[in-house]
Amino acid sequence: MPEDFPNYVDVDYENGEGENPEDYPSMEHRIEKAIEVTRKGLEESLAQQKVV
C-alpha cells in the first residue's frame, strides 16, 4: 500500500469502493467529491500538528 500521507492522517483507501463514474454524473459532482476528500485529509493533518 502506498505511503502518500503521513501515518497520523487516517486515509480510508476503501472509501468509494464500489462507486463508479455514473455516481458522479458531472464534473461539478466529481470536483465536490475531490474537495470533500481533500478537506478531510487537511483537517486531520492540521489537528495532528496542533497536538505536536
C-alpha positions as CSV (number, residue, x, y, z in Angstrom):
1,M,0.0,0.0,0.0
2,P,1.4,3.4,-0.9
3,E,2.5,5.7,1.9
4,D,1.5,9.0,0.3
5,F,0.2,10.5,3.6
6,P,1.9,10.8,7.0
7,N,0.9,7.9,9.2
8,Y,-1.1,10.2,11.5
9,V,-3.6,11.0,8.7
10,D,-6.3,8.4,8.7
11,V,-6.7,7.6,5.0
12,D,-9.6,5.3,4.2
13,Y,-8.4,3.6,1.0
14,E,-11.7,1.7,0.8
15,N,-13.8,4.8,0.7
16,G,-15.6,4.9,-2.6
17,E,-15.2,1.2,-3.2
18,G,-18.0,0.1,-5.5
19,E,-18.7,3.5,-6.8
20,N,-18.4,4.2,-10.5
21,P,-18.4,7.3,-12.7
22,E,-22.2,7.3,-13.0
23,D,-22.4,8.0,-9.3
24,Y,-20.9,11.4,-10.1
25,P,-22.6,12.4,-13.4
26,S,-21.0,15.8,-13.9
27,M,-17.6,17.4,-13.4
28,E,-19.1,19.5,-10.7
29,H,-20.0,16.4,-8.7
30,R,-16.5,14.9,-9.2
31,I,-14.9,18.2,-8.0
32,E,-17.1,18.3,-5.0
33,K,-16.1,14.8,-4.0
34,A,-12.4,15.6,-4.5
35,I,-12.8,18.7,-2.3
36,E,-14.6,16.7,0.4
37,V,-11.8,14.1,0.5
38,T,-9.0,16.7,0.4
39,R,-10.7,18.8,3.1
40,K,-11.0,15.8,5.4
41,G,-7.3,15.0,5.0
42,L,-6.2,18.6,5.6
43,E,-8.3,18.9,8.7
44,E,-6.8,15.7,10.1
45,S,-3.3,16.9,9.3
46,L,-3.9,20.3,10.9
47,A,-5.4,18.7,14.0
48,Q,-2.3,16.5,14.4
49,Q,0.0,19.4,14.0
50,K,-1.7,21.2,16.9
51,V,-1.2,18.2,19.1
52,V,2.5,18.0,18.4
